[in-house]
């Protein structure tokens, strides 16, 4: 979504405020896209709300053509229009591409090794417990079963179970 606002004819008897809200969507073929625009114009001599929609086609990297249809919301006068346009992109910015293997590491480390984060997570998982290490929860069910079994066999003289 793109928004634009404009304040035109500043210092004249009829200054004009306008805004434009535009939404676009690229199709599966990235050379084709569609757009929908809403424009509002407000001044002492003219006010209107316009709705436009259309399609655009990217001919090649710097050239795009579009075709659209629009209409106004008011009926004094009512406006319906078709427009065709084209644009050319001036791209003076040039990036030099450096392969990822040739890039220098930033910070205090060297190159990042494959699966280094996975190994760190495994190491932390082993060193940390289940969160109840500092609480005495008593014997586990397995320990209780062993104690009761030992008691039944008569290995213990008293009938109490020690924990």
JOZI-V125279 format. One record per backbone hydrogen bond with DSSP energy under -0.5 kcal/mol. NH is the residue of the N-H (numbers start at 1). CO is the residue of the C=O. E is the energy in kcal/mol with one decimal. If there is no record, write none. Layout:
{{NH	CO	E} {NH	CO	E}}
//
This chain:
{{2	22	-2.8} {4	20	-2.3} {6	18	-2.8} {8	16	-3.4} {12	9	-1.6} {16	8	-2.9} {17	42	-2.9} {18	6	-2.6} {19	40	-2.1} {20	4	-2.5} {21	38	-2.7} {22	2	-3.0} {23	36	-2.7} {25	34	-2.4} {27	29	-0.5} {27	32	-2.1} {30	28	-0.9} {32	29	-2.1} {33	56	-2.1} {34	25	-2.5} {35	54	-2.3} {36	23	-2.4} {37	52	-3.3} {38	21	-2.6} {39	50	-2.5} {40	19	-2.0} {41	48	-2.8} {42	17	-3.0} {43	46	-1.1} {44	15	-0.6} {48	41	-2.2} {50	39	-3.2} {51	71	-2.7} {52	37	-2.6} {53	69	-2.3} {54	35	-2.0} {55	67	-2.2} {56	33	-2.8} {57	65	-3.1} {58	31	-2.7} {59	57	-0.9} {59	63	-1.3} {60	63	-1.3} {64	87	-2.2} {65	57	-2.5} {66	85	-2.5} {67	55	-2.4} {68	83	-3.2} {69	53	-2.9} {70	81	-3.1} {71	51	-2.2} {72	79	-2.2} {73	49	-2.3} {76	77	-0.8} {78	75	-0.7} {81	70	-2.5} {83	68	-2.3} {85	66	-2.5} {87	64	-2.7} {89	62	-2.4} {90	88	-0.6} {91	89	-0.8} {92	90	-0.7} {97	95	-0.6} {102	99	-1.2} {103	99	-0.7} {103	100	-0.6} {116	113	-1.7} {119	115	-2.0} {120	116	-1.7} {121	117	-2.1} {122	118	-2.3} {123	119	-2.4} {124	120	-2.2} {125	121	-2.2} {126	122	-2.0} {127	123	-1.9} {128	124	-1.9} {135	132	-1.1} {137	135	-1.0} {144	140	-2.3} {145	141	-2.3} {146	142	-2.1} {147	143	-2.2} {148	144	-2.6} {149	145	-2.5} {150	146	-2.5} {151	147	-1.9} {152	148	-2.2} {153	149	-1.8} {154	150	-0.6} {154	151	-0.8} {155	150	-1.8} {162	160	-0.6}}
//
